[in-house]
Amino acid sequence: MKAAAHQTRPVEFEYECCGALAYLAAWYPNAAQVHLPVHASWLNQVEIYFSVLQRKVMTPNEFASLEELEANLLAFERCYEQTAQPFDWKFTRSDLERLAHRLNAQSVANPVLVA
């Protein structure tokens, strides 16, 4: 099975071993743990949209009123719907693996002490 190759242990394991679930439950008793897809490409799209929105509309954030901000956001939305193109992803899994190995080698060579 293809899914088994990507995830060999339950997701909860990583959080349970360090006490994160208990910590979060103590602070947020109404919170429910939700497991998102491993790839989460839909989330990347949302983050990219809000990043563009932040840079194009909300910086600098000097608006005379909430109505002016609303008008600018709606105008941007209409314009973006007309001009947006699909993103061409260039960062591959092998790129990620190379980056992870490089960062790991740097952290081994230059350990940072956390107090």
DSSP file (Angstrom, degrees, kcal/mol; ACC not computed):
  #  RESIDUE AA STRUCTURE BP1 BP2  ACC     N-H-->O    O-->H-N    N-H-->O    O-->H-N    TCO  KAPPA ALPHA  PHI   PSI    X-CA   Y-CA   Z-CA
    1    1 A M     >        0   0    0      0, 0.0     4,-0.8     0, 0.0     3,-0.2   0.000 360.0 360.0 360.0 135.7    0.0    0.0    0.0
    2    2 A K  H >>  +     0   0    0      1,-0.2     3,-0.8     2,-0.2     4,-0.8   0.886 360.0  56.8 -67.1 -41.0    1.3    3.4   -0.9
    3    3 A A  H >> S+     0   0    0      1,-0.3     4,-1.7     2,-0.2     3,-0.8   0.854 100.0  59.7 -62.1 -35.0    0.1    5.2    2.2
    4    4 A A  H 34 S+     0   0    0      1,-0.2    -1,-0.3     2,-0.2    -2,-0.2   0.812  97.9  59.6 -64.4 -29.4    2.0    2.8    4.5
    5    5 A A  H << S+     0   0    0     -3,-0.8    -1,-0.2    -4,-0.8    -2,-0.2   0.798 109.7  42.5 -68.9 -27.2    5.3    3.8    2.9
    6    6 A H  H << S+     0   0    0     -3,-0.8     2,-0.5    -4,-0.8    -2,-0.2   0.796 122.7  32.1 -89.2 -30.6    4.7    7.5    3.9
    7    7 A Q     <  +     0   0    0     -4,-1.7    -1,-0.3     1,-0.1     4,-0.1  -0.921  56.5 168.2-136.0 107.2    3.5    7.0    7.4
    8    8 A T        +     0   0    0     -2,-0.5    -1,-0.1    -3,-0.2    -4,-0.1   0.610  67.8  34.1 -98.5 -12.9    4.7    4.1    9.4
    9    9 A R  S    S-     0   0    0     -5,-0.0     5,-0.1     2,-0.0    -1,-0.1  -0.948  96.8 -81.4-137.6 159.6    3.4    5.1   12.9
   10   10 A P    >>  -     0   0    0      0, 0.0     3,-1.2     0, 0.0     4,-0.5  -0.273  34.7-127.3 -60.8 144.6    0.3    6.9   14.2
   11   11 A V  H >> S+     0   0    0      1,-0.3     3,-0.8     2,-0.2     4,-0.7   0.847 107.1  64.9 -60.5 -34.8    0.5   10.7   14.0
   12   12 A E  H 3> S+     0   0    0      1,-0.2     4,-3.0     2,-0.2     3,-0.4   0.776  85.5  75.4 -60.9 -26.0   -0.4   10.8   17.7
   13   13 A F  H <> S+     0   0    0     -3,-1.2     4,-2.2     1,-0.2    -1,-0.2   0.904  92.7  50.0 -55.8 -46.7    2.9    9.1   18.6
   14   14 A E  H <X S+     0   0    0     -3,-0.8     4,-0.5    -4,-0.5    -1,-0.2   0.846 117.1  40.8 -63.5 -33.7    5.1   12.2   18.0
   15   15 A Y  H  <>S+     0   0    0     -4,-0.7     5,-1.7    -3,-0.4     6,-0.7   0.847 113.5  51.8 -83.8 -35.0    2.9   14.3   20.2
   16   16 A E  H ><5S+     0   0    0     -4,-3.0     3,-1.0     1,-0.2    -2,-0.2   0.870 102.0  60.5 -69.2 -36.3    2.2   11.9   22.9
   17   17 A C  H 3<5S+     0   0    0     -4,-2.2    -1,-0.2    -5,-0.3    -2,-0.2   0.791 111.8  38.0 -66.8 -26.5    5.9   11.1   23.5
   18   18 A C  T 3<5S-     0   0    0     -4,-0.5    -1,-0.3    -3,-0.3    -2,-0.2   0.363 112.7-113.2-105.6   5.4    6.7   14.7   24.4
   19   19 A G  T <>5S+     0   0    0     -3,-1.0     4,-2.2    -4,-0.4    -3,-0.2   0.623  73.4 134.3  78.8  13.0    3.5   15.4   26.3
   20   20 A A  H  >< +     0   0    0     -5,-1.7     4,-2.8     1,-0.2     5,-0.2   0.887  68.8  52.7 -65.2 -39.3    2.2   18.0   23.8
   21   21 A L  H  > S+     0   0    0     -6,-0.7     4,-2.4     1,-0.2    -1,-0.2   0.923 111.9  45.2 -63.7 -43.0   -1.4   16.5   23.8
   22   22 A A  H  > S+     0   0    0      2,-0.2     4,-1.9     1,-0.2    -1,-0.2   0.899 113.2  51.4 -66.3 -40.1   -1.7   16.7   27.6
   23   23 A Y  H  X S+     0   0    0     -4,-2.2     4,-1.7     2,-0.2    -2,-0.2   0.938 113.1  44.1 -61.6 -48.0   -0.2   20.2   27.6
   24   24 A L  H  X S+     0   0    0     -4,-2.8     4,-3.4     1,-0.2    -2,-0.2   0.892 111.1  54.3 -65.7 -39.3   -2.7   21.4   25.0
   25   25 A A  H  < S+     0   0    0     -4,-2.4    -1,-0.2    -5,-0.2    -2,-0.2   0.854 106.9  52.3 -63.6 -34.1   -5.6   19.7   26.6
   26   26 A A  H  < S+     0   0    0     -4,-1.9    -1,-0.2     1,-0.2    -2,-0.2   0.892 118.7  34.9 -68.4 -39.2   -4.8   21.5   29.9
   27   27 A W  H  < S+     0   0    0     -4,-1.7    -2,-0.2     1,-0.2    -1,-0.2   0.839 132.5  27.7 -83.2 -34.8   -4.7   24.9   28.2
   28   28 A Y    ><  +     0   0    0     -4,-3.4     3,-1.6    -5,-0.2    -1,-0.2  -0.696  63.6 170.9-129.8  78.0   -7.5   24.3   25.7
   29   29 A P  T 3  S+     0   0    0      0, 0.0    -1,-0.1     0, 0.0    -4,-0.1   0.737  80.7  52.8 -64.8 -21.5   -9.9   21.7   27.1
   30   30 A N  T 3  S+     0   0    0      2,-0.1     2,-0.1    -5,-0.0    -5,-0.1   0.512  84.9 111.9 -90.0  -4.9  -12.4   22.3   24.2
   31   31 A A    <   -     0   0    0     -3,-1.6     2,-0.4    -7,-0.2    -3,-0.1  -0.409  53.2-154.9 -72.4 143.6   -9.8   21.8   21.5
   32   32 A A        -     0   0    0     -2,-0.1     2,-0.3     2,-0.0    -2,-0.1  -0.972  18.4-121.3-118.8 133.9  -10.1   18.8   19.2
   33   33 A Q        -     0   0    0     -2,-0.4     2,-0.4     2,-0.0   -12,-0.0  -0.578  29.6-167.5 -74.6 131.1   -7.2   17.3   17.4
   34   34 A V        -     0   0    0     -2,-0.3     2,-0.7     2,-0.0    -2,-0.0  -0.981  13.7-143.2-123.3 130.5   -7.6   17.2   13.7
   35   35 A H        -     0   0    0     -2,-0.4     3,-0.1     0, 0.0    -2,-0.0  -0.842  19.6-162.1 -96.3 115.5   -5.4   15.3   11.3
   36   36 A L        -     0   0    0     -2,-0.7    -2,-0.0     1,-0.2     0, 0.0  -0.500  36.3 -78.7 -89.2 162.3   -4.8   17.2    8.0
   37   37 A P        -     0   0    0      0, 0.0    -1,-0.2     0, 0.0     0, 0.0  -0.289  39.5-123.1 -58.2 147.0   -3.6   15.5    4.9
   38   38 A V  S    S+     0   0    0      1,-0.2    -2,-0.1    -3,-0.1     0, 0.0   0.883 110.8  42.7 -61.5 -39.3    0.2   15.0    4.9
   39   39 A H  S    S-     0   0    0      1,-0.0    -1,-0.2     4,-0.0    -3,-0.0   0.870  78.6-174.8 -79.2 -37.0    0.7   17.0    1.7
   40   40 A A    >>  +     0   0    0      1,-0.1     4,-1.5     3,-0.1     3,-0.6   0.786  20.7 155.7  48.5  38.3   -1.7   19.9    2.6
   41   41 A S  H 3>  +     0   0    0      1,-0.2     4,-1.8     2,-0.2    -1,-0.1   0.817  69.0  61.1 -64.5 -28.2   -1.2   21.5   -0.8
   42   42 A W  H 3> S+     0   0    0      1,-0.2     4,-1.7     2,-0.2    -1,-0.2   0.869 102.8  51.3 -63.6 -35.6   -4.7   23.2   -0.3
   43   43 A L  H <> S+     0   0    0     -3,-0.6     4,-2.6     1,-0.2    -1,-0.2   0.881 105.4  55.1 -69.7 -37.8   -3.3   24.9    2.8
   44   44 A N  H  X S+     0   0    0     -4,-1.5     4,-2.5     1,-0.2    -1,-0.2   0.905 106.3  52.3 -58.8 -41.3   -0.3   26.2    0.8
   45   45 A Q  H  X S+     0   0    0     -4,-1.8     4,-2.3     2,-0.2    -1,-0.2   0.904 109.7  48.3 -62.7 -41.4   -2.7   27.8   -1.7
   46   46 A V  H  X S+     0   0    0     -4,-1.7     4,-2.3     2,-0.2     5,-0.2   0.923 111.8  49.4 -64.8 -44.3   -4.5   29.6    1.1
   47   47 A E  H  X S+     0   0    0     -4,-2.6     4,-1.9     1,-0.2    -2,-0.2   0.893 110.9  50.1 -62.4 -40.2   -1.3   30.8    2.6
   48   48 A I  H  X S+     0   0    0     -4,-2.5     4,-2.5     2,-0.2     5,-0.2   0.923 109.4  51.3 -64.7 -43.9   -0.1   32.1   -0.8
   49   49 A Y  H  X S+     0   0    0     -4,-2.3     4,-2.6     1,-0.2    -2,-0.2   0.939 112.5  45.0 -58.9 -47.5   -3.3   33.9   -1.4
   50   50 A F  H  X S+     0   0    0     -4,-2.3     4,-2.4     1,-0.2    -1,-0.2   0.816 110.5  55.1 -69.8 -28.6   -3.2   35.7    2.0
   51   51 A S  H  X S+     0   0    0     -4,-1.9     4,-2.2    -5,-0.2    -1,-0.2   0.927 110.7  44.7 -65.5 -45.1    0.5   36.5    1.5
   52   52 A V  H  X S+     0   0    0     -4,-2.5     4,-2.8     2,-0.2     5,-0.3   0.924 113.1  51.6 -63.5 -44.2   -0.3   38.2   -1.8
   53   53 A L  H  X>S+     0   0    0     -4,-2.6     4,-2.3    -5,-0.2     5,-1.4   0.909 109.8  49.7 -58.3 -44.4   -3.2   40.0   -0.2
   54   54 A Q  H  <5S+     0   0    0     -4,-2.4     5,-0.3     3,-0.2     4,-0.2   0.928 116.3  40.9 -61.2 -46.9   -1.0   41.2    2.6
   55   55 A R  H  <5S+     0   0    0     -4,-2.2    -2,-0.2     1,-0.2    -1,-0.2   0.869 122.9  37.4 -72.1 -37.4    1.7   42.6    0.2
   56   56 A K  H  <5S+     0   0    0     -4,-2.8    -2,-0.2    -5,-0.2    -3,-0.2   0.802 132.9  13.6 -88.3 -29.9   -0.7   44.1   -2.4
   57   57 A V  T  <5S+     0   0    0     -4,-2.3    -3,-0.2    -5,-0.3    -2,-0.1   0.789 123.9  44.4-115.2 -43.1   -3.5   45.5   -0.3
   58   58 A M  S   <S+     0   0    0     -5,-1.4    -3,-0.2    -4,-0.2    -4,-0.1   0.378  81.0 114.5 -98.6   4.9   -2.8   45.7    3.3
   59   59 A T  S    S+     0   0    0     -5,-0.3     2,-0.1    -6,-0.2    -1,-0.1  -0.981  83.1  25.5-120.8 121.1    0.8   47.1    3.3
   60   60 A P  S    S-     0   0    0      0, 0.0     2,-1.3     0, 0.0    -1,-0.2   0.642  90.4-148.9 -73.9 157.3    1.0   49.8    4.5
   61   61 A N        +     0   0    0     -2,-0.1     2,-0.8     1,-0.0    -2,-0.1  -0.399  48.1 134.2 -95.4  60.1   -2.1   49.3    6.7
   62   62 A E        +     0   0    0     -2,-1.3     2,-0.4     7,-0.0     3,-0.0  -0.853  22.3 157.3-111.2  95.6   -3.3   52.9    6.7
   63   63 A F        -     0   0    0     -2,-0.8     3,-0.1     1,-0.1    -2,-0.0  -0.952  41.2-142.3-121.1 139.4   -7.0   53.0    6.1
   64   64 A A  S    S-     0   0    0     -2,-0.4     2,-0.3     1,-0.1    -1,-0.1   0.801  82.9  -5.5 -69.3 -28.2   -9.3   55.8    7.1
   65   65 A S  S  > S-     0   0    0      1,-0.1     4,-1.8    -3,-0.0    -1,-0.1  -0.969  70.3-103.0-157.6 167.8  -12.1   53.4    8.0
   66   66 A L  H  > S+     0   0    0     -2,-0.3     4,-2.8     1,-0.2     5,-0.2   0.828 119.9  59.7 -66.2 -31.2  -13.1   49.7    7.9
   67   67 A E  H  > S+     0   0    0      2,-0.2     4,-2.4     1,-0.2    -1,-0.2   0.894 104.5  48.9 -64.1 -39.5  -15.3   50.5    5.0
   68   68 A E  H  > S+     0   0    0      2,-0.2     4,-2.3     1,-0.2    -2,-0.2   0.916 111.9  48.6 -65.8 -42.6  -12.3   51.7    3.0
   69   69 A L  H  X S+     0   0    0     -4,-1.8     4,-2.5     2,-0.2    -2,-0.2   0.928 111.6  49.9 -60.4 -45.7  -10.4   48.5    3.9
   70   70 A E  H  X S+     0   0    0     -4,-2.8     4,-2.5     1,-0.2     5,-0.2   0.911 110.1  50.3 -59.9 -43.9  -13.4   46.4    2.9
   71   71 A A  H  X S+     0   0    0     -4,-2.4     4,-2.3     1,-0.2    -1,-0.2   0.903 111.5  48.2 -62.5 -41.7  -13.6   48.2   -0.4
   72   72 A N  H  X S+     0   0    0     -4,-2.3     4,-2.3     2,-0.2    -2,-0.2   0.906 111.9  49.3 -65.9 -41.2   -9.9   47.6   -1.1
   73   73 A L  H  X S+     0   0    0     -4,-2.5     4,-2.4     2,-0.2    -2,-0.2   0.923 112.9  46.4 -64.0 -44.1  -10.2   43.9   -0.2
   74   74 A L  H  X S+     0   0    0     -4,-2.5     4,-2.2     2,-0.2    -1,-0.2   0.883 111.9  51.1 -67.1 -37.9  -13.2   43.4   -2.4
   75   75 A A  H  X S+     0   0    0     -4,-2.3     4,-2.3    -5,-0.2    -1,-0.2   0.913 110.9  48.9 -64.6 -41.7  -11.6   45.3   -5.3
   76   76 A F  H  X S+     0   0    0     -4,-2.3     4,-3.4     1,-0.2     5,-0.2   0.925 109.1  53.2 -62.4 -43.9   -8.5   43.1   -5.0
   77   77 A E  H  X S+     0   0    0     -4,-2.4     4,-2.1     1,-0.2    -2,-0.2   0.919 110.0  47.2 -58.2 -45.5  -10.6   40.0   -4.9
   78   78 A R  H  X S+     0   0    0     -4,-2.2     4,-1.0     2,-0.2    -1,-0.2   0.921 116.0  44.7 -62.9 -43.7  -12.3   40.9   -8.2
   79   79 A C  H >X S+     0   0    0     -4,-2.3     4,-1.6     1,-0.2     3,-0.6   0.921 112.4  51.3 -66.0 -44.5   -9.0   41.8   -9.9
   80   80 A Y  H 3X S+     0   0    0     -4,-3.4     4,-2.5     1,-0.2    -1,-0.2   0.866 104.8  56.7 -63.8 -37.4   -7.2   38.7   -8.6
   81   81 A E  H 3< S+     0   0    0     -4,-2.1    -1,-0.2    -5,-0.2    -2,-0.2   0.818 110.6  45.8 -62.9 -29.9  -10.0   36.4   -9.8
   82   82 A Q  H << S+     0   0    0     -4,-1.0    -1,-0.2    -3,-0.6    -2,-0.2   0.799 124.6  29.1 -81.9 -29.9   -9.5   37.8  -13.3
   83   83 A T  H  < S+     0   0    0     -4,-1.6    -2,-0.2     2,-0.1    -3,-0.2   0.591  85.2 118.3-110.8 -13.0   -5.6   37.6  -13.4
   84   84 A A     <  -     0   0    0     -4,-2.5     3,-0.0    -5,-0.2    -4,-0.0  -0.267  40.1-169.0 -64.0 141.0   -4.6   34.7  -11.1
   85   85 A Q        -     0   0    0      1,-0.0    -2,-0.1     0, 0.0    -1,-0.0  -0.908  33.2 -89.6-124.1 153.6   -2.8   31.8  -12.7
   86   86 A P        -     0   0    0      0, 0.0     2,-0.3     0, 0.0    -1,-0.0  -0.328  47.2-111.6 -60.6 145.9   -2.0   28.4  -11.3
   87   87 A F        -     0   0    0      1,-0.0     2,-0.9    -3,-0.0   -42,-0.0  -0.602  19.3-137.6 -79.8 139.2    1.3   28.2   -9.4
   88   88 A D        -     0   0    0     -2,-0.3     2,-0.3     2,-0.0    -1,-0.0  -0.853  20.0-145.7 -99.7 102.6    4.1   26.2  -11.0
   89   89 A W        +     0   0    0     -2,-0.9     3,-0.0     1,-0.2    -2,-0.0  -0.506  27.7 168.0 -72.6 130.1    5.7   24.2   -8.1
   90   90 A K        +     0   0    0     -2,-0.3     2,-0.8     2,-0.1    -1,-0.2   0.521  48.4  95.0-116.7 -12.3    9.4   23.8   -8.6
   91   91 A F        -     0   0    0      4,-0.1     2,-0.1     3,-0.0    -2,-0.0  -0.744  61.1-168.7 -87.6 111.4   10.4   22.5   -5.1
   92   92 A T     >  -     0   0    0     -2,-0.8     4,-2.1     1,-0.1     5,-0.1  -0.375  37.2-102.0 -97.6 173.4   10.4   18.7   -5.3
   93   93 A R  H  > S+     0   0    0      1,-0.2     4,-2.5     2,-0.2     5,-0.2   0.898 124.2  52.2 -60.0 -41.4   10.7   16.0   -2.7
   94   94 A S  H  > S+     0   0    0      1,-0.2     4,-2.4     2,-0.2    -1,-0.2   0.869 106.8  53.4 -66.5 -34.3   14.4   15.4   -3.6
   95   95 A D  H  > S+     0   0    0      2,-0.2     4,-2.4     1,-0.2    -1,-0.2   0.922 109.7  48.7 -60.9 -43.6   15.0   19.2   -3.1
   96   96 A L  H  X S+     0   0    0     -4,-2.1     4,-2.7     2,-0.2    -2,-0.2   0.910 110.4  50.3 -63.0 -43.4   13.4   18.9    0.3
   97   97 A E  H  X S+     0   0    0     -4,-2.5     4,-2.4     2,-0.2    -1,-0.2   0.911 110.7  49.3 -63.1 -42.5   15.6   15.9    1.2
   98   98 A R  H  X S+     0   0    0     -4,-2.4     4,-2.3     2,-0.2    -1,-0.2   0.916 112.5  48.3 -61.9 -42.8   18.7   17.7    0.1
   99   99 A L  H  X S+     0   0    0     -4,-2.4     4,-2.8     2,-0.2     5,-0.2   0.915 110.9  50.5 -63.8 -43.0   17.7   20.7    2.2
  100  100 A A  H  X S+     0   0    0     -4,-2.7     4,-2.4     1,-0.2    -2,-0.2   0.910 111.5  47.8 -62.5 -42.7   17.0   18.5    5.2
  101  101 A H  H  X S+     0   0    0     -4,-2.4     4,-2.5     2,-0.2    -1,-0.2   0.913 112.8  49.0 -63.8 -42.2   20.4   16.8    4.9
  102  102 A R  H  X S+     0   0    0     -4,-2.3     4,-2.2     2,-0.2    -2,-0.2   0.929 113.1  46.3 -63.8 -45.3   22.2   20.1    4.6
  103  103 A L  H  X S+     0   0    0     -4,-2.8     4,-2.3     1,-0.2    -1,-0.2   0.891 112.5  50.9 -65.2 -38.7   20.4   21.6    7.6
  104  104 A N  H  X S+     0   0    0     -4,-2.4     4,-2.0    -5,-0.2    -2,-0.2   0.914 109.6  49.9 -64.1 -42.5   21.0   18.5    9.6
  105  105 A A  H  X S+     0   0    0     -4,-2.5     4,-2.2     1,-0.2    -2,-0.2   0.894 111.5  49.3 -63.2 -39.4   24.7   18.6    8.7
  106  106 A Q  H  X S+     0   0    0     -4,-2.2     4,-2.5     1,-0.2    -2,-0.2   0.901 110.4  49.6 -65.7 -40.9   24.9   22.3    9.7
  107  107 A S  H  < S+     0   0    0     -4,-2.3    -1,-0.2     2,-0.2    -2,-0.2   0.835 112.3  47.9 -70.2 -30.9   23.1   21.7   13.1
  108  108 A V  H  < S+     0   0    0     -4,-2.0    -1,-0.2    -5,-0.2    -2,-0.2   0.900 115.6  44.6 -72.0 -41.2   25.6   18.8   13.9
  109  109 A A  H  < S+     0   0    0     -4,-2.2    -2,-0.2     1,-0.3    -1,-0.2   0.838 128.3  27.2 -71.3 -33.3   28.6   20.9   12.9
  110  110 A N  S  < S-     0   0    0     -4,-2.5    -1,-0.3    -5,-0.2    -2,-0.1  -0.640  80.7-168.6-130.5  73.4   27.3   24.0   14.8
  111  111 A P        -     0   0    0      0, 0.0     2,-0.5     0, 0.0    -3,-0.1  -0.375  12.4-142.9 -66.7 141.7   25.0   22.9   17.7
  112  112 A V        -     0   0    0     -5,-0.1     2,-0.5    -2,-0.1    -2,-0.0  -0.910  10.4-135.1-107.0 127.7   23.1   25.6   19.4
  113  113 A L        -     0   0    0     -2,-0.5     2,-0.6     2,-0.0     0, 0.0  -0.701  15.0-156.3 -84.3 129.4   22.6   25.4   23.1
  114  114 A V              0   0    0     -2,-0.5    -2,-0.0     1,-0.1    -1,-0.0  -0.926 360.0 360.0-107.3 120.9   19.1   26.2   24.2
  115  115 A A              0   0    0     -2,-0.6    -1,-0.1     0, 0.0    -2,-0.0   0.434 360.0 360.0 -96.9 360.0   18.8   27.4   27.8
